[in-house]
Amino acid sequence: MIAYGDNIQVFCGNSNPEFAKTICKELGIEMGKAVVKHFADGEASVTLEETVRGADVFLIQSTCKPVNDHLMELLVMIDACRRASAGRITAVIPYFGYARQDRKAKSRDPISAKLVANMLTAAGANRILTMDLHAAQIQGFFDIPLDHLLGNVTFVDYYLKKFPEESFDHENFIVVSPDVGSVGRARAFAAKVHMGLAIVDKRRPKANISEVMNIIGDVHGKTCILYDDMVDTAGSLCNAAKALVEMGGAKEVYACATHGVLSGPAYERIEESPIKEMVFLNTIPEIRNTPSCKCKFLDVAPVFARAIEHIHGATSIADLF
């Protein structure tokens, strides 16, 4: 027996309100009325201004920077809905923060991704909807259902339109994984766009610093598409692009990544790099005052809206892949 009725309600925090508004527009419903703010000392404060009793509630909130503020907003929103007797609570987290600490890389390391998963469950979330987790095994950290959407579907559509199949020779294009850890997702993307695969082998002396060691695969004279799940400071991606041109002899380099975290000097590095175009999905809003001439954001709110429709209707989301 389904514990919730036909009433679907969508609320959002402060991380990406425009994204949530687009989802509501796609669903043909009004955004739920809620006040999400902070006390003078920084504590999150949530007030729901309409009933959610028995409703199928979707809370849209990326845990992007300021990460801790947005995470706490989401947890408090979940708790507010649970205490207001919501029928079911789905946390829609387009970008799932703390995902980079998914294992103990060295002694006395935390596994923060598991901690956040436990916190969301303890707060009262009944299921999770997210996109392109940094590590796929994070799905197993949750004891509640999790729907994991893939951003490569949107990128495939974009690049097949940008480079129509009848107008280019597949031998002159190649998908490149910027590191060994991203090979799986890059391979899946390469298969969908019918291109070969190359890998940039690197080592990382410390966080946010990488050193290119070798290029595995032939990129000479080819148009390369660097594919990753996220870009933080862009050092790794830009070093890979530079290596493809200077060491590998690539003709030109394009790049795409699902989540544009874009911290510190990321924009400047991308602008100064050999990358011709950098494409992100809008799971994280662009917060720079001056738009980058190289960076472009694709809207995936309609994809999340379709997923929400399937979840609410208890139907398969397989067609989204």
HELIX and SHEET records of a PDB file:
HELIX    1   1 PRO A   17  LEU A   27  1                                  11    
HELIX    2   2 VAL A   67  ARG A   83  1                                  17    
HELIX    3   3 SER A  112  ALA A  123  1                                  12    
HELIX    4   4 ALA A  136  PHE A  141  5                                   6    
HELIX    5   5 ASN A  152  LYS A  162  1                                  11    
HELIX    6   6 GLU A  165  SER A  167  5                                   3    
HELIX    7   7 HIS A  170  ASN A  172  5                                   3    
HELIX    8   8 VAL A  180  SER A  182  5                                   3    
HELIX    9   9 VAL A  183  VAL A  193  1                                  11    
HELIX   10  10 GLY A  235  GLU A  246  1                                  12    
HELIX   11  11 ALA A  266  GLU A  272  1                                   7    
HELIX   12  12 ALA A  301  GLY A  313  1                                  13    
HELIX   13  13 ALA A  318  LEU A  320  5                                   3    
SHEET    1   A 5 ILE A   8  CYS A  12  0                                        
SHEET    2   A 5 ASP A  56  ILE A  60  1                                        
SHEET    3   A 5 ARG A  88  ILE A  93  1                                        
SHEET    4   A 5 ARG A 127  MET A 131  1                                        
SHEET    5   A 5 LEU A 146  LEU A 149  1                                        
SHEET    1   B 2 ALA A  34  HIS A  38  0                                        
SHEET    2   B 2 ALA A  44  LEU A  48 -1                                        
SHEET    1   C 7 ILE A 209  ILE A 216  0                                        
SHEET    2   C 7 GLY A 196  LYS A 206 -1                                        
SHEET    3   C 7 PHE A 173  SER A 177  1                                        
SHEET    4   C 7 THR A 223  VAL A 231  1                                        
SHEET    5   C 7 GLU A 252  GLY A 260  1                                        
SHEET    6   C 7 ILE A 275  LEU A 281  1                                        
SHEET    7   C 7 CYS A 295  LEU A 298  1                                        
END                                                                             
